[in-house]
Amino acid sequence: MSKSDSNIYDAVIIGAGISGLVCGCYLAKAGLKVLIAEQHHKPGGYCTSFQRQGYSFDAAAHSFGGYRNGGIVRKVFDDLNISKNIRIIRFDPSDIIMAPDYKVSFHTDLQKTVSGLQKTFPKESGNVEAFFTFLLNPPPSAFASMRSSTFTDLLDTYFNDNKLKTILAFPVFGNGALPPSRMSAFIGAKIFTEFLIDGGYYPEGGMQKFSDALADRFQEYGGELYLSTPARKIRVKNGHVEGVVIDKGIFIPSPHVISCCDARQTFLRLLGKKIIGQEFVSKIRNMLPSLSMFVLYLGMDDKFPTTHSLGSNTWYLSHYDTDKMYDTALRRSIKNLTEYMFRISSDKRSILAFTNTPFRNKRYWAKNKQRWMESFITKLSPVLPKLSQYISYKDAGTPFTLYRYTLNYHGSAYGWASIPTQLVDSDFRKPSFIEGLYLTGHWSTQGLGIPGVTYLGYDTAHLLMRRIRHKKLL
């Protein structure tokens, strides 16, 4: 840069979620001048932690996948030399599914997982082997074949037993807020591979350590991180971004803006209808967001007894109809809270539990939050006997809480719903009608969960760097 351009940033990133942090790290490492503006007072988005009365809780994200050798999270940690600053542990089993007739575990030893499923469902033994082989070594044509199909279509290709299909689908449902009949086969397969086959990883000290490690490395590379700094406007001139206006009307000039926040905010509020045009306004308003979550946080007495696996994600379902589960989640009330996930921390000091639920509004949750908490505890009690006797602290995160953390539309837990018609839409990655604007993260229609958004942050950074190099050569 020339001296006269010293106040211009090579890139401004809106949002310090995992994807924004990863993207920022690679750009800053490459020597670019980068600023990240985050509206919350800490980095990480849903991947944050907090303390209350001596207890530590993860806000929403409670484990991650993709950390195997060759996995995207491991690659990013190695590329950025983060591994030495954070200790990653892995719980075994990573996930446990408790169904009315079966209990199935996913282990760090894949063969143990496969053998357990084959023993439980002997008639499906060969199909289990074939299904896992496909997921681990998909043919080059796999994406094309799965792009327009659902996860149910994929499961039906391999299995006959409906109970087995539901057991395999339920954690995918929980991690994507869609039943297999509506979820993209590609996204469902990715969730299964990264969350179940290669899941159960956890940063010692809590999920905030994951985000903080990236934020620290970004700043060590020379990046600037502004917390408690909401973006107010993406300024555009003649179809090209000029920069971002933050709080107090401060303008941050840059020819490249990367939005790692809610897509509706990006287009409808930060850009505005005049910039994006009525056709795209209609398109975005017809897009379906994912459901939100109600998250229960329990601080436990030191004497809390349990026989459940510590650190494992335990998924509880009361029946085998996933479409009915989804319909129930859409109408979730205190009375029909039946399917959920819970995780007991490794020191037995805390429990996190969640269930998918719609947003409603701020007033509803202010009025009903306490009743939901008590109902959720009651629903957990048959699985965790005498639970209420050992609770020393309790609180909850409602869909409105999730909205406050991230400003995600309706407190969406996973960005756009991962239905086939909303998969890989280029307008939500690099809009053709605005030069210099990029989107990354789970609103990009190309991935979700920590491994998914980690990859998108990595890929967006390299896409931008290639374009910058290309312009310099012209």
C-alpha positions in Angstrom: 0.0 0.0 0.0 1.0 3.6 -0.6 1.2 6.0 2.4 -2.0 7.7 1.2 -3.8 4.4 1.3 -2.6 3.4 4.8 -6.0 3.8 6.3 -7.6 1.4 3.8 -8.0 -2.3 4.9 -7.5 -5.1 2.4 -10.6 -6.8 4.0 -13.2 -6.1 6.6 -14.9 -9.1 8.1 -18.3 -8.7 9.8 -18.7 -11.2 12.6 -16.2 -13.1 14.7 -17.8 -16.4 14.5 -15.6 -19.4 13.7 -15.8 -18.9 10.0 -14.9 -15.2 10.3 -12.0 -15.9 12.6 -10.6 -18.6 10.4 -10.9 -16.5 7.3 -9.3 -13.5 9.1 -6.4 -15.6 10.3 -5.4 -16.8 6.9 -5.7 -13.3 5.4 -3.7 -11.7 8.1 -1.1 -14.5 8.0 -0.7 -13.7 4.3 0.2 -10.1 5.2 -3.1 -8.5 4.4 -4.5 -5.7 6.5 -7.7 -7.1 8.1 -10.2 -5.9 10.6 -13.0 -8.0 12.2 -16.0 -6.2 13.7 -18.1 -8.2 16.1 -21.2 -7.0 17.8 -20.9 -9.3 20.8 -18.4 -8.6 23.7 -16.6 -11.9 23.0 -15.6 -13.8 19.9 -17.0 -17.1 18.7 -20.7 -16.6 18.0 -22.4 -19.8 19.3 -19.0 -21.2 20.1 -18.6 -19.4 23.4 -18.7 -20.1 27.1 -19.8 -18.2 30.2 -19.5 -18.5 34.0 -22.2 -18.3 36.6 -21.8 -18.8 40.4 -18.6 -20.8 39.9 -20.0 -23.0 37.1 -18.8 -22.9 33.5 -21.2 -23.5 30.6 -20.9 -23.7 26.9 -23.5 -21.3 25.3 -24.6 -23.6 22.4 -21.8 -25.5 20.7 -20.7 -28.4 23.0 -18.3 -30.4 21.0 -16.9 -30.6 17.4 -15.7 -32.9 14.7 -13.3 -32.8 11.8 -10.2 -33.1 14.0 -8.9 -36.4 12.6 -5.6 -36.5 10.7 -6.6 -34.8 7.4 -9.8 -33.3 8.9 -10.4 -29.7 8.2 -10.3 -28.5 11.8 -7.0 -30.3 12.3 -5.6 -28.8 9.1 -6.5 -25.3 10.1 -5.1 -25.7 13.6 -1.8 -27.0 12.1 -1.7 -24.3 9.4 -2.1 -21.6 12.0 0.0 -23.3 14.6 -2.8 -23.2 17.1 -2.5 -26.8 18.4 0.3 -25.9 20.8 -1.9 -23.3 22.5 -5.0 -25.4 23.1 -5.4 -28.9 24.4 -8.0 -30.9 22.5 -9.5 -34.0 24.2 -11.9 -36.6 22.8 -14.7 -38.3 24.6 -15.5 -42.0 24.0 -18.2 -42.6 23.1 -18.8 -39.3 21.4 -22.5 -39.8 21.0 -25.1 -42.2 22.5 -28.6 -42.6 21.0 -31.2 -43.7 23.5 -34.3 -45.1 21.6 -37.3 -46.9 23.0 -35.9 -50.3 22.2 -32.2 -49.7 21.7 -29.1 -47.9 22.9 -26.5 -47.2 20.3 -23.0 -45.7 20.8 -20.6 -44.0 18.5 -17.0 -44.7 19.6 -13.6 -43.2 18.7 -12.8 -46.7 17.3 -14.9 -46.8 14.1 -14.9 -50.6 13.9 -16.3 -50.8 17.4 -19.1 -48.5 16.3 -19.8 -50.6 13.2 -19.6 -53.9 15.1 -22.0 -52.5 17.7 -24.6 -51.6 15.1 -24.2 -54.9 13.3 -24.7 -56.8 16.6 -27.8 -54.7 17.4 -29.2 -55.0 13.9 -27.8 -58.3 12.5 -30.1 -58.4 9.4 -28.5 -55.1 8.4 -24.9 -56.1 9.0 -23.7 -55.9 5.4 -25.7 -52.6 4.8 -24.0 -51.0 7.9 -20.6 -51.8 6.5 -21.5 -50.5 3.0 -23.0 -47.3 4.4 -19.9 -46.4 6.5 -17.7 -47.3 3.5 -19.6 -44.9 1.3 -19.4 -42.0 3.8 -15.7 -42.4 4.4 -14.8 -42.9 0.7 -17.5 -41.4 -1.5 -17.0 -41.6 -5.2 -16.3 -38.4 -7.2 -19.9 -38.4 -8.4 -21.3 -38.5 -4.9 -22.0 -34.8 -4.5 -23.9 -34.6 -7.9 -26.0 -37.6 -6.9 -26.8 -36.3 -3.5 -27.4 -32.6 -4.4 -31.1 -33.0 -5.1 -31.9 -35.9 -2.9 -32.7 -36.1 0.8 -31.0 -37.9 3.7 -34.0 -40.3 3.7 -33.2 -41.2 0.1 -29.6 -41.9 1.1 -30.6 -44.0 4.1 -33.2 -45.9 2.0 -30.5 -46.8 -0.4 -28.7 -48.8 2.2 -31.2 -49.9 4.9 -34.5 -51.6 5.3 -35.1 -51.4 9.1 -37.0 -48.1 9.8 -35.9 -48.1 13.5 -32.2 -48.3 12.5 -32.7 -45.5 10.0 -34.3 -43.3 12.7 -31.5 -44.0 15.2 -28.9 -43.0 12.6 -30.9 -40.0 11.5 -31.8 -38.5 14.9 -28.4 -37.0 15.8 -28.2 -35.6 12.3 -31.7 -34.1 12.9 -30.5 -32.6 16.2 -27.4 -31.1 14.6 -29.3 -29.7 11.6 -32.9 -29.1 12.9 -34.4 -31.0 10.0 -35.8 -34.5 9.7 -34.1 -36.8 7.1 -37.1 -36.5 4.7 -36.4 -32.7 4.3 -32.6 -32.5 4.8 -30.2 -32.5 1.9 -28.5 -35.8 1.5 -25.2 -34.1 1.1 -25.5 -32.0 4.3 -26.8 -35.0 6.2 -23.9 -37.1 5.1 -21.4 -34.4 6.0 -23.0 -34.0 9.5 -22.9 -37.8 10.0 -19.2 -38.0 8.9 -17.9 -35.0 10.8 -20.1 -35.1 14.0 -20.6 -38.9 14.5 -17.8 -40.8 12.8 -15.3 -38.2 13.7 -16.9 -36.4 16.6 -16.5 -35.9 20.3 -13.6 -33.5 20.3 -13.6 -30.8 23.0 -11.1 -28.0 24.0 -10.0 -28.4 27.6 -11.5 -25.5 29.5 -14.6 -25.1 27.3 -15.6 -24.1 23.8 -14.6 -20.5 24.4 -11.0 -21.7 24.3 -11.5 -22.7 20.6 -12.7 -19.2 19.6 -10.1 -17.4 21.8 -7.3 -19.4 20.3 -8.3 -18.3 16.8 -8.9 -14.7 17.9 -5.5 -14.6 19.6 -3.7 -15.9 16.5 -5.5 -13.4 14.3 -4.2 -10.6 16.4 -0.7 -12.1 16.6 -0.7 -12.0 12.7 -1.5 -8.3 12.9 -5.3 -8.4 12.5 -7.5 -6.0 14.3 -10.4 -7.3 16.3 -13.2 -4.9 17.4 -15.6 -6.4 19.9 -18.9 -4.8 20.9 -18.8 -3.2 17.5 -21.9 -3.8 15.4 -21.7 -3.1 11.7 -24.3 -0.5 10.6 -23.9 -0.4 6.8 -21.9 -1.9 3.9 -21.2 1.0 1.7 -21.4 0.3 -2.1 -20.6 2.6 -5.0 -21.2 1.7 -8.7 -21.7 -2.0 -7.8 -18.5 -2.3 -5.8 -18.1 -2.3 -2.0 -16.2 0.6 -0.5 -16.1 -0.5 3.1 -18.2 -0.8 6.3 -19.8 1.8 8.6 -19.6 0.7 12.3 -20.9 2.3 15.5 -20.9 6.1 15.8 -20.8 6.4 12.0 -17.2 5.5 11.7 -16.3 4.4 8.2 -13.8 1.6 7.6 -12.7 1.7 4.0 -11.9 -1.6 2.2 -12.5 -3.0 -1.4 -13.4 -6.4 0.1 -16.1 -7.1 2.7 -16.7 -10.6 4.1 -19.9 -11.1 6.0 -19.9 -13.8 8.6 -23.3 -12.9 10.0 -27.0 -13.5 9.3 -27.7 -13.3 5.5 -30.9 -11.4 6.0 -29.0 -8.7 8.0 -26.3 -8.7 5.3 -28.6 -8.1 2.4 -31.7 -6.4 3.9 -30.2 -4.2 6.6 -26.5 -3.7 5.8 -26.9 -3.4 2.1 -30.6 -2.5 1.7 -33.3 -3.1 -0.9 -32.1 -0.4 -3.3 -28.7 -2.1 -3.6 -29.8 -5.7 -3.9 -33.0 -5.2 -6.0 -36.6 -6.4 -5.5 -36.0 -9.7 -7.1 -33.4 -10.7 -4.6 -35.4 -9.2 -1.7 -38.2 -11.6 -2.7 -35.8 -14.5 -3.0 -34.3 -14.0 0.5 -37.7 -13.5 2.1 -38.8 -16.9 0.7 -35.7 -18.7 2.1 -36.4 -21.0 5.0 -34.3 -20.5 8.2 -33.5 -23.4 10.5 -35.2 -23.8 13.8 -33.8 -22.3 17.0 -33.0 -24.1 20.3 -34.0 -24.0 23.9 -30.8 -24.7 25.9 -30.8 -25.7 29.6 -27.8 -25.0 31.8 -27.6 -26.9 35.1 -24.9 -26.5 37.8 -24.6 -29.7 39.8 -23.9 -30.5 43.4 -20.5 -32.3 44.0 -22.5 -35.4 45.2 -24.4 -35.7 41.9 -24.4 -39.5 41.0 -24.6 -40.7 37.5 -23.9 -43.8 35.4 -24.0 -41.9 32.1 -20.8 -41.4 30.1 -19.2 -38.1 30.9 -18.6 -35.7 28.0 -20.7 -37.8 25.6 -23.6 -36.3 23.7 -26.7 -38.4 24.7 -29.6 -38.2 22.3 -33.0 -39.2 23.7 -36.0 -40.0 21.4 -39.3 -41.4 22.6 -40.5 -42.8 19.2 -39.3 -43.5 15.7 -41.2 -41.0 13.5 -38.8 -38.2 12.6 -41.4 -36.3 10.6 -43.6 -36.2 13.6 -40.6 -35.1 15.7 -40.1 -32.2 13.3 -43.8 -31.2 13.3 -43.7 -31.3 17.1 -40.6 -29.1 17.1 -42.3 -26.6 14.9 -45.1 -26.4 17.5 -42.8 -27.0 20.5 -44.5 -26.2 23.8 -43.9 -26.9 27.4 -46.2 -30.0 27.2 -44.6 -31.7 24.1 -41.0 -31.4 25.0 -40.1 -35.0 24.3 -36.8 -35.3 22.2 -33.6 -33.7 23.3 -29.8 -34.0 23.8 -27.9 -33.7 27.0 -24.3 -33.7 27.9 -22.8 -34.1 31.4 -19.4 -32.4 31.7 -16.3 -34.4 32.4 -16.1 -33.2 36.0 -19.9 -33.7 36.6 -20.2 -30.1 37.6 -22.6 -29.1 34.8 -25.2 -30.4 32.4 -26.1 -28.8 29.0 -29.3 -30.0 27.4 -31.2 -28.7 24.3 -34.2 -29.2 22.1 -35.1 -27.7 18.8 -37.9 -25.1 19.0 -39.3 -22.1 17.1 -38.5 -18.5 17.8 -41.8 -16.9 18.9 -40.8 -13.6 20.4 -39.1 -11.8 23.3 -42.2 -11.3 25.3 -43.1 -15.0 25.1 -39.8 -16.2 26.4 -39.6 -13.5 29.2 -43.0 -14.9 30.4 -42.4 -18.6 29.9 -38.7 -19.2 30.3 -38.9 -20.4 33.9 -41.8 -22.8 33.1 -39.8 -24.3 30.2 -36.8 -24.8 32.5 -38.8 -26.7 35.1 -40.6 -28.8 32.4 -37.2 -29.7 30.8 -35.8 -30.8 34.1 -38.9 -33.0 34.7 -38.4 -34.5 31.2 -34.8 -35.3 32.0 -35.6 -36.9 35.4 -36.5 -40.4 34.1 -33.1 -40.6 32.3 -31.3 -38.8 35.1 -33.0 -40.1 38.3 -33.3 -37.6 41.2 -31.8 -34.9 39.1 -33.6 -32.0 40.8 -32.1 -33.0 44.2 -28.6 -32.2 43.0 -29.2 -29.0 41.1 -27.3 -26.0 42.6 -27.8 -23.6 39.8 -30.1 -23.4 36.8 -30.6 -21.1 33.8 -31.5 -21.4 30.2 -30.9 -19.9 26.8 -34.0 -19.2 24.8 -34.2 -18.6 21.0 -34.2 -14.9 21.9 -31.0 -15.4 23.8 -29.4 -17.0 20.7 -30.6 -14.0 18.7 -28.9 -11.7 21.1 -25.6 -13.6 20.9 -25.5 -13.6 17.1 -28.4 -11.5 15.7 -29.3 -14.6 13.7 -32.8 -14.2 12.2 -35.3 -15.8 14.6 -32.4 -17.2 16.7 -31.7 -19.7 13.9 -29.4 -22.4 15.2 -27.9 -23.4 11.8 -28.5 -20.6 9.4 -30.6 -21.5 6.4 -32.5 -24.8 6.6 -30.4 -27.4 4.8 -33.1 -28.5 2.3 -32.0 -29.5 -1.2 -33.4 -26.4 -2.9 -31.3 -24.2 -0.6 -28.1 -26.0 -1.2 -25.0 -24.3 -2.8 -26.7 -21.0 -3.9 -23.8 -18.9 -5.2 -25.7 -15.6 -4.4 -25.1 -16.5 -0.7 -21.4 -17.0 -1.2 -20.2 -14.4 -3.6 -23.1 -12.3 -5.0 -22.6 -11.6 -8.7 -24.3 -8.2 -8.5 -21.8 -6.7 -5.9 -18.1 -6.8 -6.6 -15.9 -7.3 -3.5 -18.6 -8.9 -1.3 -18.2 -12.4 0.1 -20.3 -14.4 2.6 -19.0 -17.2 4.8 -20.3 -19.3 7.6 -23.5 -21.2 8.0 -25.7 -18.7 6.1 -23.7 -19.4 2.9 -25.9 -22.5 2.0 -22.8 -24.6 1.8 -22.1 -26.0 5.2 -22.9 -26.0 8.9 -21.4 -27.0 12.2 -17.9 -26.2 13.3 -16.2 -28.3 10.6 -18.4 -26.8 7.9 -17.9 -23.2 8.8 -14.2 -23.8 9.4 -13.9 -25.0 5.9 -15.8 -22.1 4.5 -13.6 -19.6 6.4 -10.5 -21.4 5.0 -11.9 -21.5 1.5 -13.2 -17.9 1.5 -9.8 -16.6 2.5 -8.1 -18.5 -0.3 -10.7 -17.4 -2.8 -10.1 -13.7 -1.9 -6.3 -14.1 -2.0 -6.5 -15.7 -5.4 -8.5 -12.7 -6.7 -6.2 -10.2 -5.2 -3.2 -11.9 -6.8 -5.0 -12.0 -10.1 -5.8 -8.3 -10.0 -2.1 -7.5 -9.3 -1.1 -9.5 -12.4 -3.5 -7.6 -14.6 
